[in-house]
Amino acid sequence: MVKRSKMRLALLITVSALLLILTACGGGSGNKGASQGGSSQGGQASPGGSGQGSASAGSNESANAGSSEQKPSFSGIVPIYTPPTGNTLYILSAGLSNLINQDSSILPDVRLSTETTSGDNGTLEGLFKRYEQGKPAFSTNTSSIVSLAYQGQYDVLPGEHKEIRAVATLGINPVHLVVKKNSSIQSYADLKGKKVAGFAPGIGPYYLVSSLLSEHFGVDISEVENIPLSNEDRISSLVDGSVDAAFLLGAPPSPLVTELARTTDIRLIPLDQAVVEAFTKNHPYYTSAVAKGGTYPGNDEDVYLPSIRLMMITHEDTPDDIVYQLLKTLIENPDKVKEMHPSFNITLDNATIGTDVPFHPGAKQYYEENGVTVE
């Protein structure tokens, strides 16, 4: 009996010792958030932090105060979906990707990849697929299409897409209507019955052109032979006479229009300022720009251009640190961004204009750290 009692006592001592060891190692659920919160990028406590690992559980809790729902980080390729090559959104996205990829201290475990698509429908489709896969991504779009998709009013991709989150307003994308210099087309009204290198239904520029023609020139889009083409094909079709006119995008000086003007004598079709003002008043997501005289060879007069607001978005599950660092790089390198295209002027003052979808927490943190309040 004494021997059995000793064995039982030894067993109790062993079990108690094991329980004490487990408790000391923090095996309880209270530290789950701290253990998962460390990113694959050197254990960053927060997107804007120094990247130093936590010294203790207490300091980790302090670093993460107010951000308990911060998404864990990611290691791998993160795409930025853009319109076709030559578009200003493609130029900005490619330049921003290179800027971040070349500096390994910004996002050490992430490589950004610029992925071209057909336009708004393609960029959103790519973003939504990544969301379904649980992988981060960004997309550059026209603000009007983003709003429609968020609210469930974008028929091309049906259903509400409440996973969309705003990152930044990127500026505007003016629409140039270009013809050969000897063309009989003098006004948007003259497009009726003509072959036009235009846009595919479902993308922002198509909606803009359709609304402008019907509301101010009495021309239904069905009365125009609208031929959806790529940027390169729009240019070549106008040059070889396959179409009578072409819509080309880009902030002046648009690379597409500049390229065309090098090989062909062209004219920009003007819009009256009163028409532009009335149109943009009725459509808050649209605005206007001016191609100053001399911007393009052979075009010496100022020309008003209807324009689309542009933005970068992501989805709600993209890790906060990736969004934060991308936005920080975009805002805090104005000279380098300007080198990508002279029209880019993205600042804290204008980066939150023109969106009615919620901002991503990573973007919201950056803005609020710099005195800008967003929803």
C-alpha positions in Angstrom: 0.0 0.0 0.0 2.8 2.4 0.8 4.4 1.6 -2.5 1.2 2.4 -4.4 0.7 5.6 -2.5 4.2 6.7 -3.5 3.5 6.0 -7.1 0.2 8.0 -7.0 2.1 10.9 -5.4 4.8 10.8 -8.0 2.1 10.8 -10.8 0.4 13.8 -9.2 3.6 15.7 -9.0 4.4 15.0 -12.7 1.0 16.2 -13.9 1.2 19.4 -11.8 4.7 20.1 -13.2 3.4 19.7 -16.8 0.5 22.1 -16.2 2.9 24.7 -14.8 5.1 24.4 -17.8 2.2 24.8 -20.3 0.9 27.8 -18.4 4.4 29.4 -18.4 4.7 28.9 -22.2 1.5 30.8 -22.8 -0.5 27.9 -24.2 -3.8 29.6 -23.4 -6.0 31.2 -26.1 -5.2 34.7 -24.7 -2.0 35.0 -26.8 -3.6 33.7 -30.1 -3.9 37.2 -31.5 -0.3 38.1 -30.7 1.1 34.9 -32.2 -0.9 35.4 -35.5 -0.4 39.1 -35.7 3.3 38.9 -36.6 3.8 39.2 -40.3 6.1 37.3 -42.6 8.0 40.5 -43.0 10.1 40.6 -39.8 7.3 40.4 -37.3 5.9 43.9 -38.0 3.7 45.1 -35.2 1.7 47.4 -37.5 1.8 48.4 -41.1 3.4 51.7 -40.2 5.8 50.3 -37.6 9.5 49.9 -37.8 9.4 46.2 -38.5 11.0 45.3 -35.1 9.7 42.2 -33.4 7.9 42.4 -30.1 10.1 42.2 -27.0 7.3 40.8 -24.8 3.6 40.0 -24.8 2.9 43.2 -23.0 4.7 45.4 -25.6 3.0 43.5 -28.4 -0.4 44.3 -27.0 0.6 48.0 -26.7 1.8 48.0 -30.4 -1.4 46.5 -31.6 -3.8 48.6 -29.5 -6.8 49.6 -31.6 -5.9 47.2 -34.4 -6.9 43.8 -33.0 -8.6 42.9 -36.3 -5.6 43.7 -38.4 -5.2 41.1 -41.2 -2.2 38.8 -41.2 0.4 39.6 -43.9 1.2 37.7 -47.1 4.2 36.4 -48.9 4.2 36.1 -52.7 3.1 37.9 -55.8 0.3 40.5 -55.5 -1.3 41.7 -58.8 -2.4 45.1 -59.7 -5.1 44.7 -62.4 -5.1 47.6 -65.0 -6.6 48.5 -68.4 -4.5 47.8 -71.5 -0.9 48.9 -72.0 -0.6 52.6 -72.9 -3.4 53.6 -70.6 -2.3 56.1 -67.8 -3.6 53.6 -65.2 -1.3 51.0 -66.6 1.6 53.5 -66.6 1.0 54.4 -63.0 0.6 50.8 -61.8 3.7 49.6 -63.6 5.7 52.5 -62.2 4.5 52.0 -58.7 5.2 48.3 -58.9 8.7 48.9 -60.0 9.3 51.5 -57.3 8.2 49.1 -54.5 9.9 46.0 -56.0 13.2 47.8 -56.3 13.3 48.7 -52.6 13.2 45.5 -50.6 12.7 47.4 -47.4 9.1 48.4 -48.3 7.5 45.0 -48.7 10.3 42.4 -48.3 8.1 39.3 -49.0 5.8 40.8 -51.6 6.4 41.4 -55.3 3.8 43.5 -57.2 2.9 42.5 -60.7 1.0 44.7 -63.2 -1.6 42.6 -65.0 -3.4 44.2 -68.0 -7.0 43.5 -68.8 -9.7 44.7 -71.2 -10.8 47.5 -68.8 -13.1 48.0 -65.9 -14.9 44.6 -66.2 -11.5 42.8 -66.5 -9.9 44.5 -63.6 -12.8 43.9 -61.3 -13.2 40.3 -62.4 -9.5 39.7 -61.5 -9.9 41.4 -58.1 -13.1 39.4 -57.3 -11.4 36.1 -58.2 -8.5 36.9 -55.9 -11.0 37.7 -53.1 -12.6 34.3 -53.6 -9.2 32.7 -53.4 -8.4 34.5 -50.2 -5.4 36.3 -51.8 -4.5 40.0 -51.9 -4.9 42.1 -55.0 -5.4 45.7 -56.3 -7.4 47.1 -59.2 -7.4 50.4 -61.0 -10.8 51.5 -62.2 -13.1 54.4 -63.0 -14.9 55.6 -59.9 -18.4 55.3 -61.5 -18.0 51.6 -62.2 -16.6 50.9 -58.7 -19.7 52.5 -57.2 -22.1 50.6 -59.4 -20.3 47.3 -58.6 -20.3 48.0 -54.9 -24.1 48.8 -54.9 -24.9 45.8 -57.1 -25.9 47.9 -60.1 -23.2 46.8 -62.5 -24.9 44.3 -64.8 -21.6 43.0 -66.3 -20.7 41.5 -62.9 -24.0 41.0 -61.1 -24.6 41.2 -57.4 -23.4 43.5 -54.6 -19.7 43.5 -54.1 -19.4 44.8 -50.6 -15.9 43.4 -50.4 -14.6 46.4 -52.4 -12.4 48.8 -50.4 -10.9 52.2 -51.6 -7.2 52.9 -51.5 -6.8 56.2 -53.3 -8.1 58.5 -56.0 -5.5 58.6 -58.7 -6.7 61.5 -60.8 -8.8 61.6 -64.0 -8.7 60.0 -67.4 -9.7 62.4 -70.2 -11.4 61.1 -73.4 -10.0 62.4 -76.7 -12.1 62.2 -79.8 -9.6 62.1 -82.7 -10.0 62.2 -86.5 -7.7 62.7 -89.4 -7.1 66.3 -90.2 -9.1 66.1 -93.5 -12.1 64.4 -91.9 -15.6 65.8 -92.4 -16.4 65.2 -88.8 -16.5 68.5 -86.9 -18.6 67.7 -83.9 -19.7 64.7 -81.7 -23.1 65.0 -83.5 -21.3 64.0 -86.7 -20.6 60.5 -85.3 -24.1 59.4 -86.2 -23.8 56.6 -88.8 -20.0 56.7 -88.7 -17.5 53.9 -87.9 -15.8 54.7 -84.6 -13.0 52.9 -82.8 -14.6 53.0 -79.4 -15.1 51.0 -76.1 -16.6 47.8 -75.1 -19.9 48.0 -73.2 -19.3 47.5 -69.5 -16.4 49.8 -69.1 -16.4 53.4 -67.8 -15.5 55.2 -71.0 -18.4 53.5 -72.9 -20.9 54.8 -70.3 -19.4 58.3 -70.5 -19.5 58.5 -74.4 -23.0 57.0 -74.5 -24.4 59.5 -72.0 -22.7 62.5 -73.6 -23.9 61.6 -77.1 -27.5 61.0 -76.1 -27.9 63.9 -73.6 -26.2 66.7 -75.6 -26.0 65.7 -79.2 -29.2 63.7 -79.8 -27.3 60.6 -80.9 -28.0 57.2 -79.4 -25.0 54.9 -79.1 -26.8 52.4 -81.3 -26.7 54.9 -84.1 -22.9 54.8 -84.1 -21.0 51.9 -85.4 -19.1 51.5 -82.2 -16.2 49.0 -82.8 -14.5 48.0 -79.5 -10.8 47.8 -80.1 -7.5 47.7 -78.2 -5.5 50.9 -77.9 -3.1 49.8 -80.6 -5.9 48.7 -82.9 -7.7 52.0 -82.4 -4.6 53.9 -83.6 -3.9 51.6 -86.6 -7.6 51.5 -87.7 -7.7 55.3 -87.8 -4.4 55.5 -89.7 -5.5 52.9 -92.4 -9.0 54.4 -92.7 -10.9 51.4 -91.3 -12.7 53.8 -88.9 -13.8 57.4 -89.3 -12.8 58.4 -85.7 -11.2 57.1 -82.6 -11.7 57.6 -78.9 -8.3 57.6 -77.1 -7.7 57.9 -73.4 -5.1 59.6 -71.3 -4.2 62.8 -69.5 -2.6 65.3 -71.9 -0.2 64.7 -73.2 -1.7 61.3 -73.7 0.9 58.8 -74.9 -1.7 57.2 -77.3 -2.6 60.6 -79.0 1.1 61.6 -79.0 2.1 58.4 -80.7 -0.7 58.8 -83.3 0.2 62.4 -84.0 3.8 61.4 -84.8 2.7 59.4 -87.9 -0.6 61.0 -88.9 -2.0 64.5 -89.2 -4.9 64.6 -86.7 -7.5 66.9 -85.2 -9.2 66.8 -81.8 -12.9 67.3 -81.9 -13.8 70.1 -79.4 -16.6 70.4 -76.9 -18.2 73.7 -75.8 -17.3 74.6 -72.3 -21.1 75.0 -71.5 -21.7 71.4 -72.6 -18.9 70.1 -70.5 -20.1 72.0 -67.4 -23.7 70.8 -67.8 -22.6 67.2 -68.4 -20.3 67.0 -65.4 -22.9 68.7 -63.2 -25.4 65.9 -64.0 -22.8 63.2 -63.6 -20.6 63.8 -60.4 -18.3 60.9 -61.3 -17.3 62.7 -64.5 -15.2 65.8 -64.7 -13.2 67.6 -67.4 -9.7 68.5 -68.6 -8.2 70.8 -71.1 -5.7 69.9 -73.8 -3.9 73.2 -74.2 -3.1 74.4 -77.7 0.2 73.0 -78.9 -0.1 69.9 -76.7 -0.4 67.8 -79.9 1.1 68.7 -83.3 -1.4 70.5 -85.6 -3.8 71.3 -82.7 -3.2 74.9 -81.7 -6.5 75.6 -79.8 -7.5 74.6 -76.3 -9.9 71.7 -76.3 -12.2 70.6 -73.5 -12.1 66.9 -72.8 -14.8 64.9 -70.9 -13.0 63.0 -68.2 -13.5 60.0 -65.9 -12.4 60.0 -62.2 -9.9 57.1 -61.5 -9.1 55.2 -58.4 -7.2 52.3 -57.0 -9.2 49.7 -55.0 -8.6 46.4 -53.2 -10.7 44.0 -51.3 -11.4 43.7 -47.6 -9.1 40.7 -47.0 -6.0 42.2 -48.5 -3.5 42.5 -45.5 -3.4 45.9 -43.9 0.4 46.3 -44.1 0.4 45.8 -47.9 -2.2 48.5 -48.4 -0.5 50.8 -46.0 2.9 50.5 -47.6 1.6 50.8 -51.1 -0.3 54.0 -50.3 2.6 55.4 -48.3 4.9 54.9 -51.3 2.4 56.4 -53.7 1.8 59.6 -51.6 5.4 60.1 -50.3 7.2 59.9 -53.7 5.6 62.8 -55.7 8.7 63.4 -57.8 9.1 59.8 -58.8 5.4 59.4 -59.5 5.5 62.6 -61.6 8.3 61.0 -63.7 5.9 58.2 -64.6 3.6 60.7 -66.3 3.5 64.5 -66.0 -0.2 64.4 -65.2 0.1 62.5 -62.0 -0.4 64.8 -59.0 -1.6 62.5 -56.2 -1.5 64.1 -52.8 -3.2 63.8 -49.4 -5.5 66.6 -50.4 -6.9 64.9 -53.4 -6.3 61.1 -52.8 -9.7 60.7 -51.1 -11.9 62.7 -53.6 -14.6 61.1 -55.6 -15.4 57.8 -53.9 -18.4 56.6 -52.0 -17.1 53.1 -51.0 -15.4 52.4 -47.7 -11.7 52.8 -47.4 -9.5 49.8 -46.5 -8.3 49.8 -42.9 -4.7 49.9 -44.1 -5.4 53.0 -46.2 -7.5 54.5 -43.4 -4.6 54.1 -40.9 -2.2 56.0 -43.2 -4.6 58.8 -43.9 -5.5 59.3 -40.3 -1.9 59.2 -39.2 -1.4 62.2 -41.6 -4.5 64.2 -40.5 -7.0 63.1 -43.1 -10.3 61.6 -41.8 -12.0 59.0 -44.0 -14.9 56.6 -43.7 
